[in-house]
Amino acid sequence: MPDARTIAASPEAAPTAAPAASVPFGPDRNGIVIDIDAVDLERNGSTLLDGVSATVRAGEHWTLLGPNGAGKSTLLSIVGAHVHPTRGTATMLNHRMGRVDVFELRRHIGHVDPRHPVRGRMTMLDVVLTGITGTVLMKPRWEPTDEELERAHAQLSVLHVDGRADADWSVLSQGERGRTLIARALMPDPELLLLDEPATGLDVAAREQLIASIDAVHKARPDLSSVLVTHHLEELPPSTTHAMLIGHGRIMATGPVDDVLTTERVSRAFEFPIEIGRNGSRWTATAAR
Ligand SMILES: Nc1ncnc2c1ncn2[C@@H]1O[C@H](COP(=O)(O)OP(=O)(O)OP(=O)(O)O)[C@@H](O)[C@H]1O
């Protein structure tokens, strides 16, 4: 059995940390949905996050950018209430980690994880419906209501894949899977949507459709806030409002997207000369000559 010191130092989110909350899950009275304050995360003797602070308000769409190993997914796992900070505080939807049942908190956060493990025979619609139960598999003896079925189809329709609702997961393309996972994450009607490299492995057409779908979701749900992790500026939806650059577990720049995504700041974060450009509502990044 682990001793008390091991438990206290464990970064894994304890499932039953505190009594059920009476405060509703949503923005606080200042409209803040994510409040990360002076967060450090240590694992196996390494510092993965070092003094990270971030504030996200309702309706903002953030991107978290940085080189491989910078700490992006680690930060997203704290915001998704999967990992506790070693030091500092993480408050999402007006509930601080350590004082809230993380399972309850997670039900209000849509998390699109490209490594989502679908098992057994499931259709696209089945996978979307598991967003209601918060499970990987269809819950035994659980049946969706007509309203839930209608909502699942409506989500797939916004993402332009409703025609494939009955297709088996095993035959879906990467792009169809990506959009299925977004629809799944939206099923509980979350206040916060986290997207971890949603365009990984997509061809250019599927990537463009995905970006258009994310924009459509932002338009359909103006109160929704989102955080999208990527390495590629070309993958940023035009609806992106803010950006954070992260390097070696530290924040390098944060603020409105046009202030942060500059040639100088991006080059510093990636430790490589990169020229940032705009192509209409999109961003480009090329090696500076
Ligand atoms: N359990 C762990 N123990 C020690 N180091 C870890 C652990 N988990 C992650 N790391 C390290 O933490 C650093 C940050 O990892 P993270 O996955 O957050 O980076 P990232 O910015 O998302 O990277 P990528 O762009 O490559 O996905 C990496 O160097 C990784 O090897």
The ligand as an SDF file (V2000), in Angstrom:
LIG
                    3D

 31 33  0  0  0  0  0  0  0  0999 V2000
    5.1950   10.3710  -16.4510 N   0  0  0  0  0  0  0  0  0  0  0  0
    6.1810   11.1090  -16.8920 C   0  0  0  0  0  0  0  0  0  0  0  0
    7.3780   11.0750  -16.2840 N   0  0  0  0  0  0  0  0  0  0  0  0
    8.4050   11.8340  -16.7230 C   0  0  0  0  0  0  0  0  0  0  0  0
    8.3100   12.6530  -17.7940 N   0  0  0  0  0  0  0  0  0  0  0  0
    7.1370   12.7110  -18.4260 C   0  0  0  0  0  0  0  0  0  0  0  0
    6.0110   11.9610  -18.0270 C   0  0  0  0  0  0  0  0  0  0  0  0
    4.9850   12.2510  -18.8620 N   0  0  0  0  0  0  0  0  0  0  0  0
    5.4510   13.1450  -19.7420 C   0  0  0  0  0  0  0  0  0  0  0  0
    6.7420   13.4090  -19.5030 N   0  0  0  0  0  0  0  0  0  0  0  0
    7.6100   14.3580  -20.2220 C   0  0  0  0  0  0  0  0  0  0  0  0
    7.0610   15.6560  -20.0770 O   0  0  0  0  0  0  0  0  0  0  0  0
    7.3670   16.4460  -21.2090 C   0  0  0  0  0  0  0  0  0  0  0  0
    6.1010   17.1210  -21.7040 C   0  0  0  0  0  0  0  0  0  0  0  0
    5.2520   16.1290  -22.2800 O   0  0  0  0  0  0  0  0  0  0  0  0
    3.9170   16.5400  -23.0470 P   0  0  0  0  0  0  0  0  0  0  0  0
    3.3190   15.2880  -23.5920 O   0  0  0  0  0  0  0  0  0  0  0  0
    3.0800   17.3910  -22.1820 O   0  0  0  0  0  0  0  0  0  0  0  0
    4.5110   17.4300  -24.2100 O   0  0  0  0  0  0  0  0  0  0  0  0
    3.7960   18.0210  -25.4950 P   0  0  0  0  0  0  0  0  0  0  0  0
    4.1360   19.4670  -25.5360 O   0  0  0  0  0  0  0  0  0  0  0  0
    2.3630   17.6690  -25.5050 O   0  0  0  0  0  0  0  0  0  0  0  0
    4.6150   17.2440  -26.6060 O   0  0  0  0  0  0  0  0  0  0  0  0
    4.2190   16.7180  -28.0720 P   0  0  0  0  0  0  0  0  0  0  0  0
    4.0570   17.9450  -28.8920 O   0  0  0  0  0  0  0  0  0  0  0  0
    5.4270   15.9450  -28.4730 O   0  0  0  0  0  0  0  0  0  0  0  0
    2.9680   15.9030  -27.9560 O   0  0  0  0  0  0  0  0  0  0  0  0
    8.0130   15.5090  -22.2180 C   0  0  0  0  0  0  0  0  0  0  0  0
    9.4180   15.6960  -22.1610 O   0  0  0  0  0  0  0  0  0  0  0  0
    7.6430   14.1290  -21.7200 C   0  0  0  0  0  0  0  0  0  0  0  0
    8.6210   13.1740  -22.0560 O   0  0  0  0  0  0  0  0  0  0  0  0
  1  2  1  0
  2  3  1  0
  2  7  2  0
  3  4  2  0
  4  5  1  0
  5  6  2  0
  6  7  1  0
  6 10  1  0
  7  8  1  0
  8  9  2  0
  9 10  1  0
 10 11  1  0
 11 12  1  0
 11 30  1  0
 12 13  1  0
 13 14  1  0
 13 28  1  0
 14 15  1  0
 15 16  1  0
 16 17  2  0
 16 18  1  0
 16 19  1  0
 19 20  1  0
 20 21  2  0
 20 22  1  0
 20 23  1  0
 23 24  1  0
 24 25  2  0
 24 26  1  0
 24 27  1  0
 28 29  1  0
 28 30  1  0
 30 31  1  0
M  END
$$$$
